Amino acid sequence: MHLKCYHGYENRATVYSLLEGIVSDSAHTGALGSTVALACDAGALDPAARADHFTWIRNQLPRLVREVSELPDGIGLKFSAADLGSVATFVERERRCCPFLRFDLALTPGEEVVWLRLTGLEGVKQFIRAELFARSPEG
């Protein structure tokens, strides 16, 4: 399997070796019975949107995340409710690049926080760590 979603990593071999073992033949069934492979669609965004998306992930995501929570099948990210627009834009773009991820947004009445849960099949948690949290701002 050849994965093409490395979000600006300079050492792509590291990402490939990390992910190859995790996602070798993984796939899951979507809501309508279609199969969704655990692989990214590098062409889902036009080049300008893709560059903006990955710049946001590198520079803004670490600044906006208030808390990270381990989930059995993924990761939960806590944001200020004031950042809901940015989080929604991230979800809209990321779901196109990574159609195998499940996105759940939760806003609790009376609280000024948003939880974004990124979940999926086995290997998704490792994938999320590699894609969203293993990069330096330099790329």
Phi and psi in radians as a Rosetta constraint file:
Dihedral C 1 N 2 CA 2 C 2 CIRCULARHARMONIC -1.938 0.35
Dihedral N 2 CA 2 C 2 N 3 CIRCULARHARMONIC 2.059 0.35
Dihedral C 2 N 3 CA 3 C 3 CIRCULARHARMONIC -1.704 0.35
Dihedral N 3 CA 3 C 3 N 4 CIRCULARHARMONIC 2.452 0.35
Dihedral C 3 N 4 CA 4 C 4 CIRCULARHARMONIC -2.167 0.35
Dihedral N 4 CA 4 C 4 N 5 CIRCULARHARMONIC 0.454 0.35
Dihedral C 4 N 5 CA 5 C 5 CIRCULARHARMONIC -2.045 0.35
Dihedral N 5 CA 5 C 5 N 6 CIRCULARHARMONIC 1.505 0.35
Dihedral C 5 N 6 CA 6 C 6 CIRCULARHARMONIC -2.058 0.35
Dihedral N 6 CA 6 C 6 N 7 CIRCULARHARMONIC 0.103 0.35
Dihedral C 6 N 7 CA 7 C 7 CIRCULARHARMONIC 0.713 0.35
Dihedral N 7 CA 7 C 7 N 8 CIRCULARHARMONIC 0.833 0.35
Dihedral C 7 N 8 CA 8 C 8 CIRCULARHARMONIC 1.531 0.35
Dihedral N 8 CA 8 C 8 N 9 CIRCULARHARMONIC 0.140 0.35
Dihedral C 8 N 9 CA 9 C 9 CIRCULARHARMONIC -1.081 0.35
Dihedral N 9 CA 9 C 9 N 10 CIRCULARHARMONIC 2.392 0.35
Dihedral C 9 N 10 CA 10 C 10 CIRCULARHARMONIC -1.382 0.35
Dihedral N 10 CA 10 C 10 N 11 CIRCULARHARMONIC -0.593 0.35
Dihedral C 10 N 11 CA 11 C 11 CIRCULARHARMONIC -1.779 0.35
Dihedral N 11 CA 11 C 11 N 12 CIRCULARHARMONIC 1.449 0.35
Dihedral C 11 N 12 CA 12 C 12 CIRCULARHARMONIC -1.141 0.35
Dihedral N 12 CA 12 C 12 N 13 CIRCULARHARMONIC -0.505 0.35
Dihedral C 12 N 13 CA 13 C 13 CIRCULARHARMONIC -1.067 0.35
Dihedral N 13 CA 13 C 13 N 14 CIRCULARHARMONIC -0.633 0.35
Dihedral C 13 N 14 CA 14 C 14 CIRCULARHARMONIC -1.082 0.35
Dihedral N 14 CA 14 C 14 N 15 CIRCULARHARMONIC -0.783 0.35
Dihedral C 14 N 15 CA 15 C 15 CIRCULARHARMONIC -1.142 0.35
Dihedral N 15 CA 15 C 15 N 16 CIRCULARHARMONIC -0.800 0.35
Dihedral C 15 N 16 CA 16 C 16 CIRCULARHARMONIC -1.016 0.35
Dihedral N 16 CA 16 C 16 N 17 CIRCULARHARMONIC -0.811 0.35
Dihedral C 16 N 17 CA 17 C 17 CIRCULARHARMONIC -1.160 0.35
Dihedral N 17 CA 17 C 17 N 18 CIRCULARHARMONIC -0.646 0.35
Dihedral C 17 N 18 CA 18 C 18 CIRCULARHARMONIC -1.107 0.35
Dihedral N 18 CA 18 C 18 N 19 CIRCULARHARMONIC -0.773 0.35
Dihedral C 18 N 19 CA 19 C 19 CIRCULARHARMONIC -1.528 0.35
Dihedral N 19 CA 19 C 19 N 20 CIRCULARHARMONIC -0.542 0.35
Dihedral C 19 N 20 CA 20 C 20 CIRCULARHARMONIC -0.951 0.35
Dihedral N 20 CA 20 C 20 N 21 CIRCULARHARMONIC -0.792 0.35
Dihedral C 20 N 21 CA 21 C 21 CIRCULARHARMONIC -1.226 0.35
Dihedral N 21 CA 21 C 21 N 22 CIRCULARHARMONIC -0.489 0.35
Dihedral C 21 N 22 CA 22 C 22 CIRCULARHARMONIC -1.335 0.35
Dihedral N 22 CA 22 C 22 N 23 CIRCULARHARMONIC -0.706 0.35
Dihedral C 22 N 23 CA 23 C 23 CIRCULARHARMONIC -1.993 0.35
Dihedral N 23 CA 23 C 23 N 24 CIRCULARHARMONIC 0.308 0.35
Dihedral C 23 N 24 CA 24 C 24 CIRCULARHARMONIC -0.721 0.35
Dihedral N 24 CA 24 C 24 N 25 CIRCULARHARMONIC -1.010 0.35
Dihedral C 24 N 25 CA 25 C 25 CIRCULARHARMONIC -2.256 0.35
Dihedral N 25 CA 25 C 25 N 26 CIRCULARHARMONIC 0.520 0.35
Dihedral C 25 N 26 CA 26 C 26 CIRCULARHARMONIC -1.334 0.35
Dihedral N 26 CA 26 C 26 N 27 CIRCULARHARMONIC 2.435 0.35
Dihedral C 26 N 27 CA 27 C 27 CIRCULARHARMONIC -2.744 0.35
Dihedral N 27 CA 27 C 27 N 28 CIRCULARHARMONIC 2.737 0.35
Dihedral C 27 N 28 CA 28 C 28 CIRCULARHARMONIC -2.410 0.35
Dihedral N 28 CA 28 C 28 N 29 CIRCULARHARMONIC 2.903 0.35
Dihedral C 28 N 29 CA 29 C 29 CIRCULARHARMONIC -1.695 0.35
Dihedral N 29 CA 29 C 29 N 30 CIRCULARHARMONIC 2.258 0.35
Dihedral C 29 N 30 CA 30 C 30 CIRCULARHARMONIC -1.343 0.35
Dihedral N 30 CA 30 C 30 N 31 CIRCULARHARMONIC -3.130 0.35
Dihedral C 30 N 31 CA 31 C 31 CIRCULARHARMONIC -1.038 0.35
Dihedral N 31 CA 31 C 31 N 32 CIRCULARHARMONIC -0.574 0.35
Dihedral C 31 N 32 CA 32 C 32 CIRCULARHARMONIC -1.756 0.35
Dihedral N 32 CA 32 C 32 N 33 CIRCULARHARMONIC 0.284 0.35
Dihedral C 32 N 33 CA 33 C 33 CIRCULARHARMONIC 1.538 0.35
Dihedral N 33 CA 33 C 33 N 34 CIRCULARHARMONIC 0.028 0.35
Dihedral C 33 N 34 CA 34 C 34 CIRCULARHARMONIC -1.404 0.35
Dihedral N 34 CA 34 C 34 N 35 CIRCULARHARMONIC 2.610 0.35
Dihedral C 34 N 35 CA 35 C 35 CIRCULARHARMONIC -1.574 0.35
Dihedral N 35 CA 35 C 35 N 36 CIRCULARHARMONIC 2.314 0.35
Dihedral C 35 N 36 CA 36 C 36 CIRCULARHARMONIC -2.073 0.35
Dihedral N 36 CA 36 C 36 N 37 CIRCULARHARMONIC 2.020 0.35
Dihedral C 36 N 37 CA 37 C 37 CIRCULARHARMONIC -1.350 0.35
Dihedral N 37 CA 37 C 37 N 38 CIRCULARHARMONIC 2.663 0.35
Dihedral C 37 N 38 CA 38 C 38 CIRCULARHARMONIC -1.447 0.35
Dihedral N 38 CA 38 C 38 N 39 CIRCULARHARMONIC 1.299 0.35
Dihedral C 38 N 39 CA 39 C 39 CIRCULARHARMONIC -2.691 0.35
Dihedral N 39 CA 39 C 39 N 40 CIRCULARHARMONIC 2.608 0.35
Dihedral C 39 N 40 CA 40 C 40 CIRCULARHARMONIC -1.538 0.35
Dihedral N 40 CA 40 C 40 N 41 CIRCULARHARMONIC 2.709 0.35
Dihedral C 40 N 41 CA 41 C 41 CIRCULARHARMONIC -1.874 0.35
Dihedral N 41 CA 41 C 41 N 42 CIRCULARHARMONIC 1.632 0.35
Dihedral C 41 N 42 CA 42 C 42 CIRCULARHARMONIC -1.108 0.35
Dihedral N 42 CA 42 C 42 N 43 CIRCULARHARMONIC -0.374 0.35
Dihedral C 42 N 43 CA 43 C 43 CIRCULARHARMONIC -1.696 0.35
Dihedral N 43 CA 43 C 43 N 44 CIRCULARHARMONIC 0.173 0.35
Dihedral C 43 N 44 CA 44 C 44 CIRCULARHARMONIC -1.187 0.35
Dihedral N 44 CA 44 C 44 N 45 CIRCULARHARMONIC -0.477 0.35
Dihedral C 44 N 45 CA 45 C 45 CIRCULARHARMONIC -2.025 0.35
Dihedral N 45 CA 45 C 45 N 46 CIRCULARHARMONIC 2.556 0.35
Dihedral C 45 N 46 CA 46 C 46 CIRCULARHARMONIC -1.174 0.35
Dihedral N 46 CA 46 C 46 N 47 CIRCULARHARMONIC 2.791 0.35
Dihedral C 46 N 47 CA 47 C 47 CIRCULARHARMONIC -0.947 0.35
Dihedral N 47 CA 47 C 47 N 48 CIRCULARHARMONIC -0.692 0.35
Dihedral C 47 N 48 CA 48 C 48 CIRCULARHARMONIC -1.190 0.35
Dihedral N 48 CA 48 C 48 N 49 CIRCULARHARMONIC -0.774 0.35
Dihedral C 48 N 49 CA 49 C 49 CIRCULARHARMONIC -1.137 0.35
Dihedral N 49 CA 49 C 49 N 50 CIRCULARHARMONIC -0.684 0.35
Dihedral C 49 N 50 CA 50 C 50 CIRCULARHARMONIC -1.081 0.35
Dihedral N 50 CA 50 C 50 N 51 CIRCULARHARMONIC -0.807 0.35
Dihedral C 50 N 51 CA 51 C 51 CIRCULARHARMONIC -1.078 0.35
Dihedral N 51 CA 51 C 51 N 52 CIRCULARHARMONIC -0.769 0.35
Dihedral C 51 N 52 CA 52 C 52 CIRCULARHARMONIC -1.067 0.35
Dihedral N 52 CA 52 C 52 N 53 CIRCULARHARMONIC -0.753 0.35
Dihedral C 52 N 53 CA 53 C 53 CIRCULARHARMONIC -1.066 0.35
Dihedral N 53 CA 53 C 53 N 54 CIRCULARHARMONIC -0.849 0.35
Dihedral C 53 N 54 CA 54 C 54 CIRCULARHARMONIC -1.260 0.35
Dihedral N 54 CA 54 C 54 N 55 CIRCULARHARMONIC -0.543 0.35
Dihedral C 54 N 55 CA 55 C 55 CIRCULARHARMONIC -1.134 0.35
Dihedral N 55 CA 55 C 55 N 56 CIRCULARHARMONIC -0.734 0.35
Dihedral C 55 N 56 CA 56 C 56 CIRCULARHARMONIC -1.071 0.35
Dihedral N 56 CA 56 C 56 N 57 CIRCULARHARMONIC -0.772 0.35
Dihedral C 56 N 57 CA 57 C 57 CIRCULARHARMONIC -1.048 0.35
Dihedral N 57 CA 57 C 57 N 58 CIRCULARHARMONIC -0.781 0.35
Dihedral C 57 N 58 CA 58 C 58 CIRCULARHARMONIC -1.235 0.35
Dihedral N 58 CA 58 C 58 N 59 CIRCULARHARMONIC -0.736 0.35
Dihedral C 58 N 59 CA 59 C 59 CIRCULARHARMONIC -1.749 0.35
Dihedral N 59 CA 59 C 59 N 60 CIRCULARHARMONIC -0.663 0.35
Dihedral C 59 N 60 CA 60 C 60 CIRCULARHARMONIC -1.668 0.35
Dihedral N 60 CA 60 C 60 N 61 CIRCULARHARMONIC -0.724 0.35
Dihedral C 60 N 61 CA 61 C 61 CIRCULARHARMONIC -0.937 0.35
Dihedral N 61 CA 61 C 61 N 62 CIRCULARHARMONIC -0.872 0.35
Dihedral C 61 N 62 CA 62 C 62 CIRCULARHARMONIC -1.071 0.35
Dihedral N 62 CA 62 C 62 N 63 CIRCULARHARMONIC -0.553 0.35
Dihedral C 62 N 63 CA 63 C 63 CIRCULARHARMONIC -1.297 0.35
Dihedral N 63 CA 63 C 63 N 64 CIRCULARHARMONIC -0.612 0.35
Dihedral C 63 N 64 CA 64 C 64 CIRCULARHARMONIC -1.508 0.35
Dihedral N 64 CA 64 C 64 N 65 CIRCULARHARMONIC -0.475 0.35
Dihedral C 64 N 65 CA 65 C 65 CIRCULARHARMONIC -1.223 0.35
Dihedral N 65 CA 65 C 65 N 66 CIRCULARHARMONIC 2.179 0.35
Dihedral C 65 N 66 CA 66 C 66 CIRCULARHARMONIC -1.647 0.35
Dihedral N 66 CA 66 C 66 N 67 CIRCULARHARMONIC -0.453 0.35
Dihedral C 66 N 67 CA 67 C 67 CIRCULARHARMONIC -2.786 0.35
Dihedral N 67 CA 67 C 67 N 68 CIRCULARHARMONIC 2.549 0.35
Dihedral C 67 N 68 CA 68 C 68 CIRCULARHARMONIC -2.075 0.35
Dihedral N 68 CA 68 C 68 N 69 CIRCULARHARMONIC 2.291 0.35
Dihedral C 68 N 69 CA 69 C 69 CIRCULARHARMONIC -2.115 0.35
Dihedral N 69 CA 69 C 69 N 70 CIRCULARHARMONIC 2.227 0.35
Dihedral C 69 N 70 CA 70 C 70 CIRCULARHARMONIC -1.278 0.35
Dihedral N 70 CA 70 C 70 N 71 CIRCULARHARMONIC 2.293 0.35
Dihedral C 70 N 71 CA 71 C 71 CIRCULARHARMONIC -2.041 0.35
Dihedral N 71 CA 71 C 71 N 72 CIRCULARHARMONIC 2.753 0.35
Dihedral C 71 N 72 CA 72 C 72 CIRCULARHARMONIC -1.007 0.35
Dihedral N 72 CA 72 C 72 N 73 CIRCULARHARMONIC -0.595 0.35
Dihedral C 72 N 73 CA 73 C 73 CIRCULARHARMONIC -2.129 0.35
Dihedral N 73 CA 73 C 73 N 74 CIRCULARHARMONIC 0.414 0.35
Dihedral C 73 N 74 CA 74 C 74 CIRCULARHARMONIC 2.922 0.35
Dihedral N 74 CA 74 C 74 N 75 CIRCULARHARMONIC -2.565 0.35
Dihedral C 74 N 75 CA 75 C 75 CIRCULARHARMONIC -2.460 0.35
Dihedral N 75 CA 75 C 75 N 76 CIRCULARHARMONIC 2.480 0.35
Dihedral C 75 N 76 CA 76 C 76 CIRCULARHARMONIC -1.853 0.35
Dihedral N 76 CA 76 C 76 N 77 CIRCULARHARMONIC 2.396 0.35
Dihedral C 76 N 77 CA 77 C 77 CIRCULARHARMONIC -2.105 0.35
Dihedral N 77 CA 77 C 77 N 78 CIRCULARHARMONIC 2.254 0.35
Dihedral C 77 N 78 CA 78 C 78 CIRCULARHARMONIC -1.777 0.35
Dihedral N 78 CA 78 C 78 N 79 CIRCULARHARMONIC 2.289 0.35
Dihedral C 78 N 79 CA 79 C 79 CIRCULARHARMONIC -2.245 0.35
Dihedral N 79 CA 79 C 79 N 80 CIRCULARHARMONIC 2.810 0.35
Dihedral C 79 N 80 CA 80 C 80 CIRCULARHARMONIC -1.204 0.35
Dihedral N 80 CA 80 C 80 N 81 CIRCULARHARMONIC 2.521 0.35
Dihedral C 80 N 81 CA 81 C 81 CIRCULARHARMONIC -1.051 0.35
Dihedral N 81 CA 81 C 81 N 82 CIRCULARHARMONIC -0.442 0.35
Dihedral C 81 N 82 CA 82 C 82 CIRCULARHARMONIC -1.122 0.35
Dihedral N 82 CA 82 C 82 N 83 CIRCULARHARMONIC -0.333 0.35
Dihedral C 82 N 83 CA 83 C 83 CIRCULARHARMONIC -1.689 0.35
Dihedral N 83 CA 83 C 83 N 84 CIRCULARHARMONIC 0.190 0.35
Dihedral C 83 N 84 CA 84 C 84 CIRCULARHARMONIC -0.973 0.35
Dihedral N 84 CA 84 C 84 N 85 CIRCULARHARMONIC -0.724 0.35
Dihedral C 84 N 85 CA 85 C 85 CIRCULARHARMONIC -1.060 0.35
Dihedral N 85 CA 85 C 85 N 86 CIRCULARHARMONIC -0.774 0.35
Dihedral C 85 N 86 CA 86 C 86 CIRCULARHARMONIC -1.143 0.35
Dihedral N 86 CA 86 C 86 N 87 CIRCULARHARMONIC -0.712 0.35
Dihedral C 86 N 87 CA 87 C 87 CIRCULARHARMONIC -1.133 0.35
Dihedral N 87 CA 87 C 87 N 88 CIRCULARHARMONIC -0.731 0.35
Dihedral C 87 N 88 CA 88 C 88 CIRCULARHARMONIC -1.103 0.35
Dihedral N 88 CA 88 C 88 N 89 CIRCULARHARMONIC -0.705 0.35
Dihedral C 88 N 89 CA 89 C 89 CIRCULARHARMONIC -1.109 0.35
Dihedral N 89 CA 89 C 89 N 90 CIRCULARHARMONIC -0.743 0.35
Dihedral C 89 N 90 CA 90 C 90 CIRCULARHARMONIC -1.010 0.35
Dihedral N 90 CA 90 C 90 N 91 CIRCULARHARMONIC -0.839 0.35
Dihedral C 90 N 91 CA 91 C 91 CIRCULARHARMONIC -1.082 0.35
Dihedral N 91 CA 91 C 91 N 92 CIRCULARHARMONIC -0.761 0.35
Dihedral C 91 N 92 CA 92 C 92 CIRCULARHARMONIC -1.046 0.35
Dihedral N 92 CA 92 C 92 N 93 CIRCULARHARMONIC -0.724 0.35
Dihedral C 92 N 93 CA 93 C 93 CIRCULARHARMONIC -1.344 0.35
Dihedral N 93 CA 93 C 93 N 94 CIRCULARHARMONIC -0.777 0.35
Dihedral C 93 N 94 CA 94 C 94 CIRCULARHARMONIC -1.141 0.35
Dihedral N 94 CA 94 C 94 N 95 CIRCULARHARMONIC -0.609 0.35
Dihedral C 94 N 95 CA 95 C 95 CIRCULARHARMONIC -1.138 0.35
Dihedral N 95 CA 95 C 95 N 96 CIRCULARHARMONIC -0.505 0.35
Dihedral C 95 N 96 CA 96 C 96 CIRCULARHARMONIC -1.317 0.35
Dihedral N 96 CA 96 C 96 N 97 CIRCULARHARMONIC -0.687 0.35
Dihedral C 96 N 97 CA 97 C 97 CIRCULARHARMONIC -1.267 0.35
Dihedral N 97 CA 97 C 97 N 98 CIRCULARHARMONIC -0.670 0.35
Dihedral C 97 N 98 CA 98 C 98 CIRCULARHARMONIC -2.200 0.35
Dihedral N 98 CA 98 C 98 N 99 CIRCULARHARMONIC 1.298 0.35
Dihedral C 98 N 99 CA 99 C 99 CIRCULARHARMONIC -1.171 0.35
Dihedral N 99 CA 99 C 99 N 100 CIRCULARHARMONIC -0.159 0.35
Dihedral C 99 N 100 CA 100 C 100 CIRCULARHARMONIC -1.456 0.35
Dihedral N 100 CA 100 C 100 N 101 CIRCULARHARMONIC -0.200 0.35
Dihedral C 100 N 101 CA 101 C 101 CIRCULARHARMONIC -1.454 0.35
Dihedral N 101 CA 101 C 101 N 102 CIRCULARHARMONIC 2.543 0.35
Dihedral C 101 N 102 CA 102 C 102 CIRCULARHARMONIC -1.816 0.35
Dihedral N 102 CA 102 C 102 N 103 CIRCULARHARMONIC 2.327 0.35
Dihedral C 102 N 103 CA 103 C 103 CIRCULARHARMONIC -2.032 0.35
Dihedral N 103 CA 103 C 103 N 104 CIRCULARHARMONIC 2.190 0.35
Dihedral C 103 N 104 CA 104 C 104 CIRCULARHARMONIC -2.218 0.35
Dihedral N 104 CA 104 C 104 N 105 CIRCULARHARMONIC 2.139 0.35
Dihedral C 104 N 105 CA 105 C 105 CIRCULARHARMONIC -1.804 0.35
Dihedral N 105 CA 105 C 105 N 106 CIRCULARHARMONIC 2.346 0.35
Dihedral C 105 N 106 CA 106 C 106 CIRCULARHARMONIC -2.280 0.35
Dihedral N 106 CA 106 C 106 N 107 CIRCULARHARMONIC 2.212 0.35
Dihedral C 106 N 107 CA 107 C 107 CIRCULARHARMONIC -2.105 0.35
Dihedral N 107 CA 107 C 107 N 108 CIRCULARHARMONIC 2.073 0.35
Dihedral C 107 N 108 CA 108 C 108 CIRCULARHARMONIC -1.612 0.35
Dihedral N 108 CA 108 C 108 N 109 CIRCULARHARMONIC 2.280 0.35
Dihedral C 108 N 109 CA 109 C 109 CIRCULARHARMONIC -0.969 0.35
Dihedral N 109 CA 109 C 109 N 110 CIRCULARHARMONIC 2.374 0.35
Dihedral C 109 N 110 CA 110 C 110 CIRCULARHARMONIC 1.476 0.35
Dihedral N 110 CA 110 C 110 N 111 CIRCULARHARMONIC -0.097 0.35
Dihedral C 110 N 111 CA 111 C 111 CIRCULARHARMONIC -1.993 0.35
Dihedral N 111 CA 111 C 111 N 112 CIRCULARHARMONIC 2.589 0.35
Dihedral C 111 N 112 CA 112 C 112 CIRCULARHARMONIC -1.781 0.35
Dihedral N 112 CA 112 C 112 N 113 CIRCULARHARMONIC 0.721 0.35
Dihedral C 112 N 113 CA 113 C 113 CIRCULARHARMONIC -2.264 0.35
Dihedral N 113 CA 113 C 113 N 114 CIRCULARHARMONIC 2.725 0.35
Dihedral C 113 N 114 CA 114 C 114 CIRCULARHARMONIC -2.170 0.35
Dihedral N 114 CA 114 C 114 N 115 CIRCULARHARMONIC 2.284 0.35
Dihedral C 114 N 115 CA 115 C 115 CIRCULARHARMONIC -1.838 0.35
Dihedral N 115 CA 115 C 115 N 116 CIRCULARHARMONIC 2.255 0.35
Dihedral C 115 N 116 CA 116 C 116 CIRCULARHARMONIC -1.935 0.35
Dihedral N 116 CA 116 C 116 N 117 CIRCULARHARMONIC 2.093 0.35
Dihedral C 116 N 117 CA 117 C 117 CIRCULARHARMONIC -1.800 0.35
Dihedral N 117 CA 117 C 117 N 118 CIRCULARHARMONIC 2.168 0.35
Dihedral C 117 N 118 CA 118 C 118 CIRCULARHARMONIC -1.897 0.35
Dihedral N 118 CA 118 C 118 N 119 CIRCULARHARMONIC 1.970 0.35
Dihedral C 118 N 119 CA 119 C 119 CIRCULARHARMONIC -2.376 0.35
Dihedral N 119 CA 119 C 119 N 120 CIRCULARHARMONIC 2.992 0.35
Dihedral C 119 N 120 CA 120 C 120 CIRCULARHARMONIC 2.965 0.35
Dihedral N 120 CA 120 C 120 N 121 CIRCULARHARMONIC -2.717 0.35
Dihedral C 120 N 121 CA 121 C 121 CIRCULARHARMONIC -1.250 0.35
Dihedral N 121 CA 121 C 121 N 122 CIRCULARHARMONIC 3.061 0.35
Dihedral C 121 N 122 CA 122 C 122 CIRCULARHARMONIC -0.939 0.35
Dihedral N 122 CA 122 C 122 N 123 CIRCULARHARMONIC 2.343 0.35
Dihedral C 122 N 123 CA 123 C 123 CIRCULARHARMONIC 1.750 0.35
Dihedral N 123 CA 123 C 123 N 124 CIRCULARHARMONIC -0.299 0.35
Dihedral C 123 N 124 CA 124 C 124 CIRCULARHARMONIC -1.145 0.35
Dihedral N 124 CA 124 C 124 N 125 CIRCULARHARMONIC -0.703 0.35
Dihedral C 124 N 125 CA 125 C 125 CIRCULARHARMONIC -1.055 0.35
Dihedral N 125 CA 125 C 125 N 126 CIRCULARHARMONIC -0.780 0.35
Dihedral C 125 N 126 CA 126 C 126 CIRCULARHARMONIC -1.135 0.35
Dihedral N 126 CA 126 C 126 N 127 CIRCULARHARMONIC -0.701 0.35
Dihedral C 126 N 127 CA 127 C 127 CIRCULARHARMONIC -1.045 0.35
Dihedral N 127 CA 127 C 127 N 128 CIRCULARHARMONIC -0.832 0.35
Dihedral C 127 N 128 CA 128 C 128 CIRCULARHARMONIC -1.054 0.35
Dihedral N 128 CA 128 C 128 N 129 CIRCULARHARMONIC -0.784 0.35
Dihedral C 128 N 129 CA 129 C 129 CIRCULARHARMONIC -1.010 0.35
Dihedral N 129 CA 129 C 129 N 130 CIRCULARHARMONIC -0.800 0.35
Dihedral C 129 N 130 CA 130 C 130 CIRCULARHARMONIC -1.165 0.35
Dihedral N 130 CA 130 C 130 N 131 CIRCULARHARMONIC -0.704 0.35
Dihedral C 130 N 131 CA 131 C 131 CIRCULARHARMONIC -1.438 0.35
Dihedral N 131 CA 131 C 131 N 132 CIRCULARHARMONIC -0.630 0.35
Dihedral C 131 N 132 CA 132 C 132 CIRCULARHARMONIC -1.825 0.35
Dihedral N 132 CA 132 C 132 N 133 CIRCULARHARMONIC -0.417 0.35
Dihedral C 132 N 133 CA 133 C 133 CIRCULARHARMONIC -2.152 0.35
Dihedral N 133 CA 133 C 133 N 134 CIRCULARHARMONIC -0.063 0.35
Dihedral C 133 N 134 CA 134 C 134 CIRCULARHARMONIC -1.754 0.35
Dihedral N 134 CA 134 C 134 N 135 CIRCULARHARMONIC 0.184 0.35
Dihedral C 134 N 135 CA 135 C 135 CIRCULARHARMONIC -1.803 0.35
Dihedral N 135 CA 135 C 135 N 136 CIRCULARHARMONIC 2.557 0.35
Dihedral C 135 N 136 CA 136 C 136 CIRCULARHARMONIC -1.568 0.35
Dihedral N 136 CA 136 C 136 N 137 CIRCULARHARMONIC 2.819 0.35
Dihedral C 136 N 137 CA 137 C 137 CIRCULARHARMONIC -1.032 0.35
Dihedral N 137 CA 137 C 137 N 138 CIRCULARHARMONIC -0.379 0.35
Dihedral C 137 N 138 CA 138 C 138 CIRCULARHARMONIC -1.361 0.35
Dihedral N 138 CA 138 C 138 N 139 CIRCULARHARMONIC -0.198 0.35
